[in-house]
Amino acid sequence: MIHTDSPLAACGSAPFGTGAVGTVACGSAPASAVGIATSRVGVAAYLTLLALLCGAPRSSAQTPDYAAVSRISPTVAAVRRAAPSVLNLHSVKTTYDDEPVFGSRKPRKVNGMGTAIVVDPRGYLLTNHHVVDGVESLRATDESGASYVARTLSVDPQHDLALVKIDADNLPVMPLGTSCDLMRGETVIAIGNAFGYEHTVSKGIISQLFRDVEVTETQSYRNLIQTDASINPGNSGGPLINVRGEVIGINVAIRAGAQRIGFAIPIDDAREVLAQLMSVERLENRTHGALFSDRKTPETKQAVVARVDPRSPAGRGADGQGGLNRGDVVERVGRTPVEDAADFERALLGVRPGETVTLTVLRDGSRVPVALSLPGAGRAVAQAPSQTRQIAARTAAVRTVELPGKAELTAKRATADDAVQRFEARSGCKVERVAAAPGERLAEFGYKGGYRVAEVRSGGPADRALIKTGDILLGLHDFSTLIPADFAYILNLAADDGVKMLRCDILRGGDRLYTFLKLDEE
């Protein structure tokens, strides 16, 4: 039964079977034609006659040429562009189960999974910190199935990001988008190692922006992208891309128990953290002296010099003609285009000590060359090729550097004779000097020696920083600790600068670790 209020009863026609004659578009039909419309066969005949009266051609419509229809949709094109820059991560770590009878902890190996994106063709990958946290082994596989041993270089637990390295060259870098102009309802695509199903693609939209999400008491996120693209365990660290195939977010979390509520770190925020993770100061212990502010709009991406130390390599320049100025926009480092601070840092990685690179700088509307040369690591601790990660300290205070101002220069200066003892008193740990022997880990990593932690005072600064007995102290405050004179230099330098918290680089087994050590007052 078709009712009068049905869409099929449009155009003012009366209900079928009533005998009433309604108006018909494209002309009126003879009464005899309307009379037979009360049966199904009559309806078909009526519609055929109606089409003829309206001037429709007698021959049927031509069959479309389906072979000519392109199957390359915007989604397919975007995935093809981005997928080669996505790697699947597989990890192994040890967890402990409590034995109910004996009260002991039984270890067992568990497999983990995640995703990473290529941020530099030399094998530098960006992923989430929780993907690599505490793993004992890590492998990465690309779209072709090629597999690589991966190692963690640096991490930022607060923002849940990590830098991973594989030994590969000429990798395709993930096309870079921006998160400054995202729109609710915009189509997005997630690519990742969902539940171990490598290179899984899912599609959705941006559900909302600027989401603050608290995962645990110690882990929360700010300014996240919410999406209904399917994100599953294993997608963490993978890209959220737009229909151009550009990464606009790093997938990080899902809402447990919900349907299609996932979250991603905006790529502009992630790139600011990446600049710190890839800094030459952090990875090679060499300082350029420039601080950048990323300027990103839908039309432009620029690395703007926000501050520069005039005494630094960036402030002096390498040719006596001066270096960078505040407000300069660095467009290239050598042949590498620079769109933000992360590009600037990665372009300087691997530059040989003393080698001069030319920066292309936009200054006052004109492009000028600036020569830059970074010195060698010198007394600073060189980055070891082993896995390096931050120790999660017991107090949040160890993650910040205190700068209360200049210390009184009249304070007693440390000397080579008393510096080690003063360090032990202020750090709460006893140390003993060790030399690198052939075949030992110290020698393998290129170190001549260090100081082994012999004792840790319970509740002291070293204990709060999670330093353990047996750890080998490699450096403090970005300077090596090989001889007592090194401790004197570091303590006096920290006192002059008013620094009471020192970055502490240690070797634990086969891992390079770091934490921040807040020294007690003397």
Secondary structure, DSSP 8 states (H G I E B T S, - for coil): ---TTSGGG-TT---TTS------TTS---HHHHHGGGSHHHHHHHHHHHHHHTT--SS------GGGS----HHHHHHHHHGGGEEEEEEEEEEEEE-TTT--EEEEEEEEEEEEEEEETTTEEEE-HHHHTT-SEEEEE-TT--EEEEEEEEEETTTTEEEEEES-SS-----B--STT--TT-EEEEEEEETTEEEEEEEEEEEEEEEEEE-SSS-EEEEEEEE-S---TT-TT-EEE-TTS-EEEEEEEE-TTSSS-EEEEEHHHHHHHHHHHT-HHHHH-----EEEEEEE-SS-EEEEEEEE-TTSHHHH-SSSS----TT-EEEEETTEE-SSHHHHHHHHTT--TT-EEEEEEEETTEEEEEEEE----TTS----SS-EEE---SSGGGGS--------TTS----TTTHHHHHHHHHTEEEEEEE--TTSHHHHTT--EEEEEEEE-TTSHHHHTT--TT-EEEEETTEE-SSHHHHHHHHHHHHHHT--EEEEEEEETTEEEEEEEE----
